[in-house]
Amino acid sequence: MEAHTPAALRFLHQPDLGLLLLRVALGISGVFHGGQKLFSAFGGKGMEGFTKFLGSMNVPMPGVSAYMAALAEFGGGILIAIGLFTRLASIPFAFTMLVAWGMAHQFSFIKTETVNGSELPFHLMVMALALVFTGPGKYSVQALFFGKRDAAPHRV
């Protein structure tokens, strides 16, 4: 917290609460999108549809890739949301979003006639990467079981 911040605003310095909000938002998105793929939930087309979609984009081993991506989103989303093995779960989640942003959206934010530009996979990727560097924070299952040393952001 900066020294010149008025005392009345110091209550806003809540990095662990910020990490909780970040984790829960990312986790919900992962469970939603992974659930669409794995279970045809929330209007999704299931693994068969997702595998066909990846095959249409010439993704190598579309069946294996589909399961890896869906599990990174769904399973990773659960782990991230509750704050357990957050850093580890965030790595495949971020990689999946990087591939999605590149393959399905050609690293674009702008929608054109041939590209469906989308910031969503980019933002989800950056959120996951942020958690790789910060950890889950003290409001997490990891902090509950393993202590703050493994869960809280380290101060230098």
C-alpha positions in Angstrom: 0.0 0.0 0.0 1.4 3.4 -0.9 2.3 5.6 2.0 0.4 8.6 0.7 -2.9 6.8 0.5 -5.4 8.4 2.8 -6.3 6.3 5.9 -9.9 6.3 4.9 -9.1 4.3 1.7 -6.7 1.8 3.2 -9.5 -0.6 3.8 -9.5 -1.1 0.0 -6.1 -2.8 0.1 -7.3 -6.3 0.0 -5.1 -8.3 -2.4 -6.4 -11.7 -1.1 -10.0 -10.6 -1.6 -9.0 -9.5 -5.2 -7.4 -13.0 -5.8 -10.6 -14.7 -4.5 -12.7 -12.7 -6.9 -10.3 -13.4 -9.8 -10.3 -17.1 -9.0 -14.0 -17.5 -8.7 -14.7 -15.6 -11.9 -12.1 -17.6 -13.8 -13.3 -20.9 -12.3 -16.9 -20.3 -13.1 -16.0 -19.6 -16.7 -13.9 -22.7 -16.9 -16.6 -25.0 -15.4 -19.2 -23.5 -17.7 -17.2 -23.9 -20.9 -15.6 -27.2 -19.9 -19.1 -28.5 -19.0 -20.4 -27.6 -22.4 -17.7 -29.7 -23.9 -17.6 -32.7 -21.5 -21.3 -33.1 -20.6 -23.2 -31.1 -23.3 -24.3 -28.9 -20.5 -25.4 -25.3 -20.8 -26.3 -25.7 -24.5 -22.9 -27.3 -25.4 -22.4 -29.8 -28.2 -20.5 -32.3 -26.1 -17.2 -34.0 -26.8 -18.3 -35.3 -30.2 -19.2 -31.8 -31.4 -16.0 -30.3 -29.9 -13.8 -33.0 -31.4 -15.4 -32.3 -34.8 -14.8 -28.6 -34.4 -11.1 -29.1 -33.6 -10.8 -31.5 -36.5 -12.3 -28.9 -38.8 -9.4 -26.6 -37.8 -6.8 -29.3 -38.4 -5.9 -29.5 -34.7 -3.5 -32.5 -34.2 -5.2 -35.5 -32.6 -8.6 -33.8 -32.2 -10.0 -36.4 -29.9 -7.1 -36.3 -27.4 -6.9 -32.5 -27.8 -10.6 -32.1 -27.1 -10.4 -34.0 -23.8 -7.3 -32.2 -22.7 -8.8 -28.8 -23.3 -12.2 -29.7 -21.8 -10.5 -31.1 -18.6 -8.2 -28.1 -18.4 -11.2 -25.9 -18.4 -13.6 -27.9 -16.3 -11.2 -29.6 -13.8 -8.9 -26.6 -13.8 -11.9 -24.3 -13.2 -12.9 -26.2 -10.1 -9.4 -26.3 -8.7 -8.9 -22.6 -9.5 -12.3 -21.5 -8.0 -11.7 -23.3 -4.7 -8.0 -22.4 -4.6 -6.4 -25.8 -4.6 -3.3 -26.4 -6.6 -4.1 -23.0 -8.3 -0.8 -22.4 -9.8 -0.5 -25.9 -11.3 -4.2 -25.8 -12.6 -3.7 -22.4 -14.1 -0.9 -23.5 -16.5 -2.9 -25.9 -18.7 -5.9 -23.5 -18.4 -3.8 -20.6 -19.8 -2.3 -22.8 -22.5 -5.8 -24.0 -23.6 -6.9 -20.3 -23.8 -3.8 -19.4 -25.8 -4.6 -22.2 -28.3 -8.3 -21.2 -28.4 -7.4 -17.6 -29.1 -5.0 -18.5 -31.8 -6.9 -21.4 -33.5 -10.4 -20.2 -33.3 -9.9 -16.4 -33.3 -6.5 -15.9 -35.1 -5.2 -13.8 -32.1 -7.8 -11.2 -33.1 -10.0 -8.8 -31.1 -11.7 -7.6 -34.2 -14.5 -9.5 -35.9 -14.2 -9.7 -39.7 -16.0 -11.7 -42.3 -13.5 -14.6 -41.8 -12.4 -14.2 -38.2 -14.6 -14.2 -35.1 -12.5 -11.9 -33.0 -12.8 -12.5 -29.4 -11.2 -11.1 -26.3 -12.6 -13.8 -24.0 -9.9 -16.4 -24.5 -7.3 -13.7 -24.2 -8.7 -12.4 -21.0 -9.1 -15.9 -19.5 -5.5 -16.7 -20.4 -4.2 -13.5 -18.8 -6.3 -14.2 -15.6 -4.9 -17.7 -15.4 -1.3 -16.5 -15.9 -1.8 -13.9 -13.2 -2.7 -16.7 -10.8 0.4 -18.7 -11.8 2.5 -15.7 -10.5 0.4 -14.8 -7.5 -1.0 -18.1 -6.1 -4.5 -18.4 -4.7 -4.3 -16.1 -1.8 -5.3 -16.7 1.8 -9.0 -17.2 1.1 -8.4 -20.6 -0.5 -8.6 -24.3 0.3 -4.9 -24.4 -0.2 -4.3 -21.9 2.6 -6.6 -23.8 4.8 -4.8 -27.1 4.4 -1.2 -26.0 3.7 -1.0 -22.6 5.4 -0.5 -19.1 4.1 3.1 -19.8 3.1 2.0 -21.8 0.1 -1.1 -19.8 -0.8 -0.5 -16.1 -0.1 1.4 -13.8 -2.4 5.0 -13.4 -1.2 6.2 -10.1 -0.1 9.8 -9.1 -1.0 
